[in-house]
Every structure is written in structure tokens, then in C-alpha cells.
Amino acid sequence: MPLPLKNGEVLRGRYRIQERIGQGGTGSIYLADDLRLEGRICALKEVEHDRTLPAKILKEAREQFLREATVLARLDHPNLPKVSDFFSKGSRDYLVMDYVPGKDLRTLMLDARRRKTFLREDVVLGWANQLANALTYLHRQEPPIVHRDIKPSNLKLTPNGLLKLVDFGLVKVLAPDEMTITVIQGQGTILYTPLEQYGSDSGHTDVRSDIYAFGATLYHLLTNEPPADARQRFLNPDSLRPPRQINSAVGARTERAILWAMALHPDERPDSVEDLRQFLFGQKDIPTRPRPASLPPQPFRISDALTQPPEIVLTWLAAGLMLLSLIATLNR
């Protein structure tokens, strides 16, 4: 394990390390003074590449990091921290970003849980609207930028109420065997990760992977409980409790939006964050789609049948009575 940077150490003759404020599997995040712009504080995201990678793949990984950093540096959105610089030192690469003051949403949710209460739905939906702004902006880039690690701890609320998505997603390079080598951040956080993002090959992720994590984040914020992870849900479809069973103050539309976003199969989720936002705020309804063939059949539940439109319920009841009558006749 490489040694962390020391407090007071200066990188690139410009960034003086104050302290380490975060740590992950591939490096640390540091608070630093910008010596060129007096009074400016920034955050340095460190990327320590996997030294076990073959030399050729490691070289491609670092080149890919630089390409991705160039893209991130061009982004400009109020709900994203500005990437102002990137550079390398030895085996490590660094992104320099605006430092975002304030508490992350995980901290606010845990504070509410300690008080034995819930975050207000209208407040959480206000944050959701800001997050949707950031994700819509990222997803509309050419090519689209998929974050892949949306979660409450990656969302910070500034003192003036502005939400910031403070960490960017995975940087990947395609190895010769068509497997994706992850360079930054692993595969996301399991509680918020859809099935298609599991394992080492995340080549099939798209904007709908972020939509799943968006829904899982709303679930956690509104219930104070982490959602059942996607693998557990695949094996046991009943393991995900509807949010209103935990927090009765959650609106029915909000619950439907969360469960729509968290559908196991990508084809059953909203096509875009904008679609999810419009449903969440009552501007459209969930479209009816055929069930993807790759999903296993779901068990029949009487509660599901009774939630269908009345004419469908009556049709099924009539069919059931006819079947019972036929069985009784045959048994005479």
C-alpha cells in the first residue's frame, strides 16, 4: 500500500496538502491550498493504478485517465464541482477540483435516523431535482458520461442549499480480451449498483445504470434504511420492501418512481433521468412495456392482481369461476 501524501507537501509547485479528507480503494482525496490563487482551497483526487496490470494495459489505463480528465475539465454545471487541473506524479494521477463545503446527504440522513425521524419528502425531492439536473447534463454529453457511483455520501449540500455531485465515475480501458479493466473507484457501491454493473465487465452499463443508483439513493434517504442489493433481489424478489411500508409519509407517486428506477432489468427502467423526473413530479406516467425475455418469470401474487384495473380483475374472477365450475362438473 503506497504511503499517503504528507501534510505540507507541495505538488506540481502549486498545491500544498492540508490534510487527507477521504480514502478509497484506489487512492485518497486531499484538501489543498492553491498557491497560485491566494485563498483558493481545492480537492485533489488521487488515482493509484493497479500495479499488477501488464505494462501495456497500465500504459493504456493512464492514457485513458488523461483523456477522461480532459473531458471532465470541459464540464461546467452548477451541480458539479469544476475540474480545474490534472497531472501525474510517479505512479499516481491527480484530478484537481473545487472543494465543496457542507455536509453530504448520508450524514443528514443519519442525523435524522438518530433523532428517530425521517427527512421530509419535499426536501428530498428538491435534492432529487438538482441531482437530475446534473445527471441530465452528464448524460447529454458526446459521448455520454455515466457516473456509476451515485450514492448519498457522494452528494454534498452547500451552506446556500446547492447540491453538488462531488465525485465522478469510473474511468475504464478496454483490454485485448474484451474485459473492462477498472482504473478508478472499483465497480461502485453495492447497495446502489445495478446487476449489469457487477463483476469486472461493466461494458454494458449506460445511463440507466445511473438511474438505478438514483432510485436507490432516494430509497435510502426517505426510509433511513439501505435498499436490498440487486443480487439479493434477483434471488428473492420480496427482499426489497416498498418505501411506504417503512415510511408511511412517502407519497404513492414517489414510491412508484423509486421502484421504477430500481427495476432489475435496464429495459424496465426509465429511458432517461428526464423521464424519471417528469413522472416524479407528476408530468407523465410510466409507459407500459413488454417484460424483457431475459428476466425470470415472477410468482403470481393476489395483491398484484387486485391492483389491476377493475375490468381486468373482473375478467380474471369470471375465468376463475368458470374453471371451478368445470372442475366440479368433471368430478361428479
C-alpha positions as CSV (number, residue, x, y, z in Angstrom):
1,M,0.0,0.0,0.0
2,P,1.6,3.3,-1.1
3,L,2.2,5.9,1.6
4,P,-0.2,8.9,1.7
5,L,1.0,12.4,0.9
6,K,2.2,14.3,3.9
7,N,0.6,17.5,5.2
8,G,2.5,20.5,3.9
9,E,3.8,18.6,0.8
10,V,3.6,20.6,-2.4
11,L,2.6,19.0,-5.7
12,R,3.5,20.5,-9.1
13,G,4.9,23.5,-7.3
14,R,1.3,24.7,-6.7
15,Y,-0.9,22.6,-4.5
16,R,0.1,22.4,-0.8
17,I,-1.5,19.5,1.0
18,Q,-3.5,20.5,4.1
19,E,-4.9,17.0,5.1
20,R,-6.4,13.8,3.7
21,I,-10.2,14.1,3.8
22,G,-11.2,10.9,2.1
23,Q,-9.8,7.4,1.2
24,G,-10.9,4.8,-1.3
25,G,-9.6,1.6,-2.8
26,T,-7.6,3.4,-5.5
27,G,-6.3,6.4,-3.7
28,S,-7.1,9.3,-1.4
29,I,-8.7,12.7,-1.6
30,Y,-6.8,15.6,-0.2
31,L,-7.7,19.2,0.8
32,A,-5.0,21.5,-0.6
33,D,-4.2,25.2,-0.9
34,D,-3.7,26.6,-4.4
35,L,-0.5,28.6,-4.0
36,R,-1.0,30.4,-7.4
37,L,-4.5,31.7,-6.5
38,E,-4.3,33.0,-2.9
39,G,-7.2,31.9,-0.7
40,R,-8.4,29.2,-3.0
41,I,-8.9,25.7,-1.5
42,C,-9.2,22.7,-3.7
43,A,-9.7,19.0,-3.6
44,L,-7.1,16.6,-5.1
45,K,-8.5,13.2,-6.1
46,E,-5.6,10.7,-6.3
47,V,-5.6,7.7,-8.5
48,E,-3.2,4.9,-7.7
49,H,-3.2,2.5,-10.7
50,D,-3.2,-1.3,-10.2
51,R,0.5,-2.2,-10.4
52,T,-0.4,-5.9,-11.2
53,L,-1.7,-4.8,-14.7
54,P,0.5,-5.8,-17.6
55,A,2.8,-2.8,-18.7
56,K,0.9,-2.3,-21.9
57,I,-2.5,-2.2,-20.2
58,L,-1.2,0.1,-17.5
59,K,0.1,2.5,-20.1
60,E,-3.3,2.4,-21.8
61,A,-5.0,3.0,-18.5
62,R,-3.0,6.1,-17.8
63,E,-3.6,7.4,-21.3
64,Q,-7.3,6.8,-20.8
65,F,-7.3,8.6,-17.5
66,L,-5.8,11.7,-19.2
67,R,-8.4,11.6,-22.0
68,E,-11.2,11.3,-19.4
69,A,-9.7,14.1,-17.3
70,T,-9.6,16.3,-20.3
71,V,-13.4,15.6,-20.8
72,L,-14.2,16.3,-17.2
73,A,-12.2,19.6,-17.3
74,R,-14.5,20.8,-20.0
75,L,-17.7,20.3,-17.9
76,D,-19.4,23.4,-16.5
77,H,-22.5,22.9,-14.4
78,P,-23.7,24.4,-11.1
79,N,-24.4,21.0,-9.6
80,L,-20.9,19.6,-10.4
81,P,-17.6,20.7,-8.9
82,K,-15.3,22.2,-11.5
83,V,-12.3,20.2,-12.5
84,S,-9.5,22.8,-13.0
85,D,-6.4,20.7,-13.5
86,F,-4.9,17.2,-13.8
87,F,-1.4,15.9,-13.7
88,S,0.8,12.8,-12.8
89,K,3.4,12.2,-10.2
90,G,5.2,8.9,-10.3
91,S,2.7,6.1,-10.5
92,R,-0.2,8.3,-9.4
93,D,-2.5,10.6,-11.3
94,Y,-4.4,13.5,-9.8
95,L,-7.6,15.4,-10.6
96,V,-7.8,18.9,-9.1
97,M,-11.4,20.0,-8.3
98,D,-13.2,22.8,-6.5
99,Y,-13.5,21.9,-2.8
100,V,-17.2,21.8,-1.9
101,P,-18.0,22.8,1.7
102,G,-21.0,21.4,3.6
103,K,-22.5,18.1,4.7
104,D,-23.1,15.1,2.5
105,L,-26.6,13.6,2.3
106,R,-25.6,10.4,4.1
107,T,-24.7,12.5,7.1
108,L,-28.0,14.3,7.0
109,M,-29.9,11.1,6.7
110,L,-28.0,9.5,9.6
111,D,-28.7,12.6,11.7
112,A,-32.4,12.1,11.1
113,R,-32.3,8.4,11.9
114,R,-30.6,9.2,15.2
115,R,-33.4,11.6,16.0
116,K,-35.8,8.7,15.1
117,T,-37.4,10.7,12.3
118,F,-37.2,10.9,8.5
119,L,-36.0,13.5,6.1
120,R,-39.0,15.4,4.7
121,E,-40.1,14.2,1.3
122,D,-40.4,17.6,-0.2
123,V,-36.8,18.4,0.8
124,V,-35.5,15.1,-0.6
125,L,-37.4,15.7,-3.9
126,G,-35.8,19.2,-4.1
127,W,-32.4,17.5,-3.9
128,A,-33.6,14.9,-6.4
129,N,-34.5,17.7,-8.9
130,Q,-31.0,19.1,-8.6
131,L,-29.4,15.7,-9.0
132,A,-31.5,15.2,-12.1
133,N,-30.1,18.5,-13.5
134,A,-26.5,17.2,-13.0
135,L,-27.2,13.8,-14.5
136,T,-29.1,15.1,-17.4
137,Y,-26.2,17.3,-18.2
138,L,-23.7,14.5,-17.9
139,H,-25.8,12.0,-19.9
140,R,-26.3,14.5,-22.8
141,Q,-22.5,14.9,-23.3
142,E,-21.0,13.5,-26.5
143,P,-20.2,10.7,-25.7
144,P,-22.5,10.5,-22.6
145,I,-20.7,10.5,-19.2
146,V,-22.1,7.8,-16.8
147,H,-21.2,8.4,-13.2
148,R,-21.6,4.8,-11.9
149,D,-21.3,5.7,-8.2
150,I,-24.3,7.8,-7.2
151,K,-25.0,7.5,-3.5
152,P,-25.8,9.8,-0.6
153,S,-22.2,10.2,0.5
154,N,-21.3,11.5,-3.0
155,L,-23.9,14.3,-2.8
156,K,-23.0,17.4,-0.7
157,L,-25.2,20.2,0.3
158,T,-23.5,23.6,0.4
159,P,-24.4,26.1,3.0
160,N,-26.5,28.0,0.5
161,G,-28.6,24.9,-0.4
162,L,-26.9,23.9,-3.7
163,L,-26.5,20.2,-4.2
164,K,-23.2,19.0,-5.7
165,L,-22.4,15.6,-7.1
166,V,-18.9,15.6,-5.7
167,D,-17.2,12.5,-7.3
168,F,-17.0,11.4,-10.9
169,G,-17.5,7.9,-12.2
170,L,-15.3,5.1,-13.4
171,V,-12.5,5.6,-15.9
172,K,-12.2,2.4,-18.0
173,V,-9.9,1.0,-20.6
174,L,-10.8,-2.0,-22.8
175,A,-8.2,-4.8,-22.6
176,P,-7.5,-7.1,-25.5
177,D,-9.6,-9.9,-24.1
178,E,-12.7,-7.6,-24.3
179,M,-12.8,-7.4,-20.5
180,T,-13.1,-3.9,-18.9
181,I,-10.3,-3.0,-16.6
182,T,-11.4,-0.6,-13.9
183,V,-9.0,2.1,-13.3
184,I,-10.9,4.3,-10.8
185,Q,-13.2,3.5,-7.9
186,G,-14.0,-0.2,-8.3
187,Q,-17.4,-1.1,-9.5
188,G,-19.5,1.3,-7.5
189,T,-21.1,0.8,-4.1
190,I,-23.0,-2.5,-3.8
191,L,-26.2,-1.1,-2.3
192,Y,-26.7,1.3,-5.2
193,T,-25.3,-0.8,-8.0
194,P,-27.5,-2.5,-10.7
195,L,-26.9,-6.1,-11.8
196,E,-25.3,-5.1,-15.1
197,Q,-22.6,-3.2,-13.3
198,Y,-21.4,-6.3,-11.2
199,G,-18.2,-8.1,-12.0
200,S,-15.2,-6.9,-14.0
201,D,-17.0,-6.4,-17.2
202,S,-19.1,-3.3,-17.0
203,G,-19.2,-2.7,-20.7
204,H,-23.0,-3.0,-20.8
205,T,-23.7,-0.1,-18.4
206,D,-25.4,3.0,-19.8
207,V,-27.4,6.0,-18.4
208,R,-30.0,3.5,-17.0
209,S,-27.3,2.3,-14.5
210,D,-27.2,5.8,-13.0
211,I,-31.0,5.8,-12.9
212,Y,-30.9,2.6,-10.8
213,A,-28.5,4.3,-8.4
214,F,-30.6,7.4,-8.3
215,G,-33.6,5.4,-7.3
216,A,-31.6,3.5,-4.6
217,T,-30.3,6.8,-3.2
218,L,-33.8,8.2,-2.9
219,Y,-34.9,5.0,-1.2
220,H,-32.2,5.3,1.4
221,L,-32.8,9.0,2.0
222,L,-36.5,8.6,2.5
223,T,-36.5,5.4,4.6
224,N,-33.3,5.6,6.6
225,E,-32.7,2.0,5.5
226,P,-30.3,0.8,2.8
227,P,-32.2,-1.0,-0.1
228,A,-31.7,-4.7,-0.6
229,D,-28.9,-5.0,-3.1
230,A,-29.6,-6.2,-6.7
231,R,-28.1,-9.7,-6.3
232,Q,-30.3,-10.3,-3.2
233,R,-33.3,-9.1,-5.0
234,F,-32.6,-11.3,-8.0
235,L,-32.7,-14.3,-5.8
236,N,-35.5,-13.1,-3.6
237,P,-37.8,-10.6,-5.3
238,D,-39.6,-9.8,-2.0
239,S,-36.4,-8.6,-0.3
240,L,-36.9,-5.0,-1.3
241,R,-39.6,-3.6,0.9
242,P,-41.7,-0.8,-0.7
243,P,-40.7,2.6,0.8
244,R,-44.2,3.3,2.2
245,Q,-44.0,0.2,4.3
246,I,-41.1,1.8,6.2
247,N,-42.1,5.5,6.0
248,S,-45.8,6.0,5.5
249,A,-45.3,9.7,4.8
250,V,-43.7,8.9,1.4
251,G,-46.2,9.6,-1.4
252,A,-47.5,6.9,-3.6
253,R,-46.1,8.5,-6.8
254,T,-42.7,8.9,-5.2
255,E,-42.7,5.2,-4.2
256,R,-43.7,4.2,-7.8
257,A,-40.9,6.3,-9.2
258,I,-38.3,4.8,-6.9
259,L,-39.4,1.2,-7.7
260,W,-39.5,2.0,-11.4
261,A,-35.9,3.4,-11.3
262,M,-34.8,0.3,-9.4
263,A,-36.2,-2.3,-11.8
264,L,-33.6,-5.1,-12.1
265,H,-33.6,-5.2,-15.9
266,P,-32.5,-1.9,-17.6
267,D,-35.3,-2.2,-20.1
268,E,-37.8,-1.8,-17.3
269,R,-36.3,1.4,-16.0
270,P,-36.9,4.9,-17.4
271,D,-35.0,5.6,-20.6
272,S,-33.6,8.8,-19.2
273,V,-33.3,10.8,-16.0
274,E,-35.7,13.3,-17.5
275,D,-38.4,10.7,-17.9
276,L,-37.9,9.8,-14.2
277,R,-38.1,13.4,-13.2
278,Q,-41.3,14.1,-15.2
279,F,-43.0,11.1,-13.5
280,L,-41.7,12.0,-10.1
281,F,-43.2,15.5,-10.4
282,G,-46.5,14.4,-12.0
283,Q,-45.8,15.4,-15.6
284,K,-46.1,12.0,-17.2
285,D,-47.0,8.4,-16.3
286,I,-45.0,5.2,-16.5
287,P,-45.2,3.6,-20.0
288,T,-46.4,0.1,-20.4
289,R,-43.7,-2.2,-21.8
290,P,-43.4,-5.9,-22.5
291,R,-41.4,-7.8,-19.9
292,P,-37.8,-8.4,-21.1
293,A,-37.4,-12.1,-22.1
294,S,-34.2,-12.4,-20.1
295,L,-35.9,-11.9,-16.8
296,P,-37.2,-14.9,-14.9
297,P,-41.0,-15.2,-14.6
298,Q,-42.3,-13.6,-11.4
299,P,-44.5,-15.5,-8.9
300,F,-48.2,-14.8,-9.1
301,R,-49.4,-12.6,-6.1
302,I,-53.1,-12.0,-5.4
303,S,-52.1,-8.5,-4.2
304,D,-50.7,-7.7,-7.6
305,A,-53.8,-8.9,-9.4
306,L,-56.1,-6.8,-7.2
307,T,-54.1,-3.6,-8.1
308,Q,-55.0,-4.1,-11.8
309,P,-57.8,-2.1,-13.4
310,P,-61.4,-3.3,-12.4
311,E,-62.2,-4.7,-15.8
312,I,-59.1,-6.9,-15.7
313,V,-59.9,-8.1,-12.2
314,L,-63.5,-9.0,-13.1
315,T,-62.2,-10.9,-16.2
316,W,-59.9,-13.0,-14.1
317,L,-62.6,-13.6,-11.5
318,A,-65.0,-14.8,-14.2
319,A,-62.4,-17.0,-15.7
320,G,-61.6,-18.5,-12.3
321,L,-65.3,-19.2,-11.5
322,M,-65.7,-20.9,-14.9
323,L,-62.7,-23.1,-14.2
324,L,-64.0,-24.0,-10.8
325,S,-67.4,-24.9,-12.3
326,L,-65.7,-27.1,-14.9
327,I,-63.7,-28.9,-12.3
328,A,-66.8,-29.5,-10.2
329,T,-68.7,-30.9,-13.2
330,L,-65.8,-33.3,-14.1
331,N,-65.6,-34.6,-10.5
332,R,-69.3,-35.6,-10.3
